[in-house]
Amino acid sequence: MEKLAIHGGTPVRSKPWVSKYMGSEELGVEEKARVLRVLKKKRIFRYLPSGLETSEASALEEEYKSFLGTNYALAVNSGTSALICALVAAGVGPGHEVIIPAYTWVATAAAAAVLGAVPILAEVDSSLTLDPADLEAKITSRTKAVVVVHMRGISAAMDEIMAVANKHDLMVIEDAAQANGGTYGGRRLGSIGHLGCFSLQQSKVIAAGEGGMVVTDSEEMWQRAVLYHDGAGYQFRFVERKIPAFPGQNYRLTELQAALSLGQLEKMPAILARTRENKRKLVERLKEQQKIELSPVFGTERDLGVSLIFYVENEEKARLTAQALTAEGIPAFQVYDSQANDQHIYVNWEFLMAKRDAWGGSFPWSLLEGDGVEYSKDSCPKTLGLLGRAVQIHLNHLVSDADLQDVEAAINKVAFHLL
Ligand SMILES: Cc1ncc(COP(=O)(O)O)c(C=O)c1O
């Protein structure tokens, strides 16, 4: 076997690796035409007297409803605001506990905390998603909801999670920010729990720069989300009021972002067909490599194929493997690197570790004083152990068979020398 590139050998690949983006790589004439149409109409705010039906944001909501098969959808200005609205819609508030996975974007934790609910960390398993057994172990009399995150395009074990949630009467919110367009047992992600949330930020499957969506089958929950996303929601939206008024924010989506999203949504099936197929092929190629470990769900229906993550024996080997692969021309990183400040890992959610609010106090944890909710680096040792020995490579729909061959060659080369 050739010398490793980090030791002065020739790299497997000299061509740059593909971009880490997906839908935004495909922005083109279709989105341009849609955005220009909005500019020509001079209507960049969704609620104007010309009516809801002619609004791009309303059209986007209709598309999500028919794609997911849910009764209701609400376009919002980010995935974070989608989570906040969904939590409000689910009735989550001060004094409640919300169970979240220890591996997710910080927004999942912050969304609960800004509403006065205490985020409770639960372990993920080798699928990178919530471990249903640990979810059950973390339930207390204060638990109101669980936010299930379909992380890195991998769907969580929804059958097991719904069974636990039903048994304990919990609300289930699916955070599908990283898994737009995914399915589980033939059902669309976001449509399985009580509410589903999506993000349209640049690095997501489809993108509008910023943007988000909340979906649900419950009219009451939808009305609560609408009212929280827009303090004037009643004036603009409702035919028949189902809930008493409460103060809301402004998380409305602009017509420009909605138009962009509609263009992107048309492209999503083709993008995901490619990422899924690529991942299946890659998992097949790596099956024989005994020195790395893959979760059994990788490369299956539960995997959108937007990244490759594999496990090696220990943290040190993961760090070296990532460095060596990068030197071979395949950019890779250790998923939990204790030197990095990656906001996907619970130990880096500083406000949570310190139980600190925006005003220097300790709300909402102060509400539960004496009830022993504590956080430390050791809160989820299984998650940290797994992520410390995990190596990640970004994949997208632009990855070709030749690129897959390079990944396989680089992994085999690094495995031969280092693992
Ligand atoms: C799992 C997860 N949840 C929530 C969010 C928040 O989405 P946004 O950045 O659109 O607010 C993101 C992405 O940033 C995410 O990856």
The ligand as an ORCA input file, in Angstrom:
! r2SCAN-3c Opt
* xyz 0 1
  C     -31.189     19.770     13.835
  C     -31.441     21.238     13.629
  N     -32.446     21.838     14.281
  C     -32.708     23.136     14.119
  C     -31.963     23.918     13.274
  C     -32.260     25.376     13.190
  O     -32.559     25.803     11.908
  P     -32.297     27.321     11.479
  O     -30.824     27.496     11.303
  O     -33.045     27.444     10.190
  O     -32.854     28.191     12.537
  C     -30.893     23.336     12.562
  C     -30.048     24.067     11.603
  O     -29.490     25.038     11.654
  C     -30.624     21.966     12.761
  O     -29.613     21.379     12.139
*
